[in-house]
Amino acid sequence: MERTEAEKTANRLALQVLELDRNTLLVHLRFLDRALSRLRPVPGAEALSTDGRYLYFNGRSVLTRYREEREQSVRDYLHVILHCVFRHMFVHTLVDRERWDLACDIAVENIISSLGLPALAAGREGEQRWLLAALEKEPGELTAERIYRYLADRDDPPERLAELRAPFLADDHALWYLPPGEKDTDGTPGSGRGDNPEAEAPESADEEAHTSGGERGEGGVHETEGVSDVNAQGRPGSGDNRREDGSARTDAPARKEEERFWQETAERMEQDIEFFSFRAGEAPGSLIQNLKAVNRERYDYGEFLRRFAVPGEILKLDDEEFDQIFYTYGLELYGDMPLVEPLEYKEVRRIRTFVIAIDTSGSVAGDLVQRFVQKTYNILLSTESFFSQVDIWIVQCDAAVQEAVRITTPEEFQEYLKTMELRGFGGTDFRPVFRLVDRLRRDGSLPEVQGLIYLTDGDGLYPERMPDYPAAFVFIDGAYYAPNVPPWAIKLILQREDL
């Protein structure tokens, strides 16, 4: 696509503006160095947008927003960078786009406002305050995931969502959702897995040097890590994201590589911020809390529960121990007489005895308890996890044991879920549950315990002694600053979506 001289001039001036924006951010937020060095500005979009590797821009749009308000341009740049740091573009295909776009924009704009930097104090900040104030009344930190759930519960129509997004809007998210290799209407690639076929090569070596800024420490826009100079067709290259014939890779490994880079960047940022904050005596609260949320280790709750499984035999053919060579050889040699037959019993690891404890103090939400028990039930009742003969105890406890129900069949478990009623809502003391298990073991009601899992918010009294069976404390939604459990206990942090 040919560009007019006016467009080329606008793009060159816009690159200078973006370089100034970037340098401004580096001066005030030095922990963003690695993130700011990743995105290479490339003309070729109607509005600011990114695929996690390039920063696509429209020269006239950048200059217009810069002329309207200097701080707005810097804020826009940081807005895009934070989307990458929190990996907002690596999203499930079933997500509601309108709500996810709004949730992500609100999350990063809230972080930017919380930094309190004059260089970022754009006029739109005032228009955002009423919605941020309403969201702050909700429990937990304002991460994109939490805001998304809040918006989903509200069930606003698309027109209302667009109205809510207007004060938070700074970039276009279309590249987040395009299939690999598919081009947007302006020619930019989908999902950060290719490069822009419409982007022009810099007109001279001087412009190329201005665009890339050379090596780290020379000033100007840093060279993007892993990204080569423009190729023969004038497209931005990516040395580790190209096939041997020079064409752009649009496969899943390239996208995984980008996600891995931003994950590592977020982890380094968290470490740098905590170090700088220790020296400065203060921390950018919303930013560090969002980083802790995005950097937390993700768990598969089903795999976690299977850690409590023990070996046992079931009536099932064991294909792994069956020698098909001798079987078929016997059929060939004797007609219908195999030399060996498959084993009728197979050894598996499944859960037979288990204790599910529920903290029913006033600080634990009832809906979370229901979801937790339902999720645990679904996993335990799967044929891969559960023996047909089981002994499951469900114990409700606040400062004392309020209810203890024994489950021996899937039917009893299902009936319990239908009639389940929370009891207690007092203080929190974990010790009565462990004393109850000890008593059940002594009187023979629970001869063996494969494990105990305790749903709680963590504020309570823990047993001083280690039990002789595995015990895990599960925290829902947060607990990024969850209390330290005893050394002998397992701590698992889940999110609502994990349930």
Stockholm file with secondary structure:
# STOCKHOLM 1.0

chainA/1-499         MERTEAEKTANRLALQVLELDRNTLLVHLRFLDRALSRLRPVPGAEALSTDGRYLYFNGRSVLTRYREEREQSVRDYLHVILHCVFRHMFVHTLVDRERWDLACDIAVENIISSLGLPALAAGREGEQRWLLAALEKEPGELTAERIYRYLADRDDPPERLAELRAPFLADDHALWYLPPGEKDTDGTPGSGRGDNPEAEAPESADEEAHTSGGERGEGGVHETEGVSDVNAQGRPGSGDNRREDGSARTDAPARKEEERFWQETAERMEQDIEFFSFRAGEAPGSLIQNLKAVNRERYDYGEFLRRFAVPGEILKLDDEEFDQIFYTYGLELYGDMPLVEPLEYKEVRRIRTFVIAIDTSGSVAGDLVQRFVQKTYNILLSTESFFSQVDIWIVQCDAAVQEAVRITTPEEFQEYLKTMELRGFGGTDFRPVFRLVDRLRRDGSLPEVQGLIYLTDGDGLYPERMPDYPAAFVFIDGAYYAPNVPPWAIKLILQREDL
#=GR chainA/1-499 SS CCCCHHHHHHHHHHHHHHHHHHHHHHHHCGGGHHHHTTCEEEECCSSCEECSSEEEECHHHHHHHHHHCHHHHHHHHHHHHHHHHTTTTSCCTTSCHHHHHHHHHHHHHHHHHHHCCGGGCCTHHHHHHHHHHHHHTSSSCCCHHHHHHHHHHHTCCHHHHHHHHGGGCCSCCGGGTSCTTCBCTTSCBSTTSSCCTTCCCCSSHHHHHHHHCCSTTSSSSCCCTTCCCCCTTSCCCCGGGBCTTSCBCCSHHHHHHHHHHHHHHHHHHHHHHHHHHHHHTCCCHHHHHHHHHHHSCCCCHHHHHHTTCEEEEEESCCSTTCCHHHHHHHHHHHSSCCSCCCCSEEEEEEEEEEEEEEECSTTSCHHHHHHHHHHHHHHHTSTTTEEEEEEEEEEEESSSEEEEEEECSHHHHHHHHHHCCCCCCSCCBSHHHHHHHHHHHHTTSSSCCSCEEEECCSCSBCCSSCCSSCEEEEEESCCTTCCCCCTTSEEEEECGGGC
#=GC SS_cons         CCCCHHHHHHHHHHHHHHHHHHHHHHHHCGGGHHHHTTCEEEECCSSCEECSSEEEECHHHHHHHHHHCHHHHHHHHHHHHHHHHTTTTSCCTTSCHHHHHHHHHHHHHHHHHHHCCGGGCCTHHHHHHHHHHHHHTSSSCCCHHHHHHHHHHHTCCHHHHHHHHGGGCCSCCGGGTSCTTCBCTTSCBSTTSSCCTTCCCCSSHHHHHHHHCCSTTSSSSCCCTTCCCCCTTSCCCCGGGBCTTSCBCCSHHHHHHHHHHHHHHHHHHHHHHHHHHHHHTCCCHHHHHHHHHHHSCCCCHHHHHHTTCEEEEEESCCSTTCCHHHHHHHHHHHSSCCSCCCCSEEEEEEEEEEEEEEECSTTSCHHHHHHHHHHHHHHHTSTTTEEEEEEEEEEEESSSEEEEEEECSHHHHHHHHHHCCCCCCSCCBSHHHHHHHHHHHHTTSSSCCSCEEEECCSCSBCCSSCCSSCEEEEEESCCTTCCCCCTTSEEEEECGGGC
//
